[in-house]
Amino acid sequence: MTATASPSDTKSAAKSAAAPRISFVSLGCPKALVDSERILTHLRAEGYELSRRHDGADVVIVNTCGFLDSAKAESLSAIGEAMAENGRVIVTGCMGAQPEEIREKYPNLLAVTGPQAYESVVAAVHEAVPPAHDPFLDLIPPQGVKLTPRHYAYLKISEGCNNRCSFCIIPSLRGDLVSRPAADVLREAEKLVKAGVKELLVVSQDTSAYGLDTRYAPSRWQDREVRARFYDLAKELGELGAWVRLHYVYPYPHVDEVIPLMAEGRVLPYLDMPLQHASPSVLKRMRRPGNQEKQLDRIRRWREICPDLAIRSTFIVGFPGETDAEFEELLEWIKEARLERVGCFAYEPVKGATANDLGLPVPPEVKAERKRRFMAAQEVVSLRLQRAKVGKRIPVIIDEVGPTVARGRSKSDAPEIDGTVHVASRRPVRPGDIVTVKIERAEAHDLHGLAV
Ligand code: SF4
C-alpha cells in the first residue's frame, strides 16, 4: 500500500508560513501505516506542515516495507525518487532494520531508522530541520517534564521483560522486552545533562538484557554507530560527564564487562542487582534469570578489579516452600558476600503470579522472624563497611540543603533507596553540587561529615 500525506488546510498553512514542511511516503502494511500516522501526528503537533510534493519540502520521510523482495524494490525506488527530487531524505520502517542495504545504494541519506523507532525519526527530523518556535510548546523544556529534582533523572532504556520469575506479573502487564535504540537513549541523556542533570539513573525491568530483542541493533550517535548493548551503552553514557548509575542489572556473564568501566570512573562503581535469594533450589522455584551459581567468586573478582564497587540487592524471605536450611543458606551467603546495600521483603503472593501454585506457604510469623534475622545479620555487615569509610574523603552529591546541614549521597547511594550523607559545610552548597566530604561518623545506613 502506498500513501502520500495530504497537505494541511490553507488556514493552517497561512497561519505558519515559516513552518518547516515535511513530505511523507508511507509504504507497506497497516502496521506501517499506523507508524506513519504516529510520526506525522507527533510532527504536526510540533508545528511541522505537510507538503504534497517532495520538491517543496524541507525534508522527506520514507517509511519503507521490507517484507518481500518486490516491497524492498518499491521502497528503494521511493527513496531514489525522494533523493532525486529533494535530496534531504530520512528512511524509516521495516527496511530500516537493515540499514547497510539502503546506505549502500544511497549513502547520502540524512538518517536510517528501524521500525517503531518513532523517537529516532522525530529526532532525525529535528536535526535536519528544527521545529518552528511555538509559544505554547516551547514552555516545555527540551528534556521534557521531570518529576525528579533537577540534578538527577531516571533514564529508561527498555520496557517489558523476557523473564518469567514466578513471583512477578510484570511481563504479563508490560509484555516482552522492547529496547530503545541506543541513539535515542543517548540523545535523551545528553538533553538531560545539558539541562543540568548531574546523575543519570539507568532503569528498566532487566537492564543487562538491553538490546537482546533488537539483536543489539546499532544506531547512529554523533559520528559513530552504537550498538544497543549493555556495555556499549554504559560506555557511551559514561562520556556525557554525569554520574551514571546502573539499576536492575541481573548477573548475566557479560555484566563482568562493565566492571572495568567502573574502575576507570566512567560509570559509578555501583550495581543494583536484585538477587532475591542465594539458595539454588529457591532460585529455581523463583525462576530467576542470570547465572547465580558461584556468585560469591564473581563478586570477589569484581572487587579485585574495582575495589570501590558498591552492590545493592534485594532479597525475599519466606518464599513458598523456603525451608529452614534454605533460609540458613541465604543468611550465610549474605554474611560472606558483604553487600553494601541490602533490602529484604517478606514474601507476599501477587494475584496472577505462578508462585501461587507452588503451595507450601511459609507461616507469617516465620516470615517475620526470618526477615528480622536477615536484617540483623546485614546490619552487622553494613555497619562494618560504613565504619571503614570514617576518615576518608569522598565525593558527595547534594540533594537538599537544610539550615545547618545538607543531605547528600555518596557514589554508593542511589536516591530514595540507599543511605544519606549528612554534610556540614562552612560555605554555601546547592542541590546538585558535588562536594568532597571528610567522613567523621558512620551509622549502618548514613554517614556524617564535613565538606572540605
Ligand atoms: S522480577 Fe523477573 S519477570 Fe519480573 S520484571 Fe524482574 S526479571 Fe522480569
Boltz pocket constraint, residues with backbone or C-beta under 6 A from the ligand:
constraints:
  - pocket:
      binder: B
      contacts: [[A, 161], [A, 162], [A, 163], [A, 164], [A, 165], [A, 168], [A, 169], [A, 170], [A, 171], [A, 205], [A, 206], [A, 287], [A, 289]]
      max_distance: 6.0
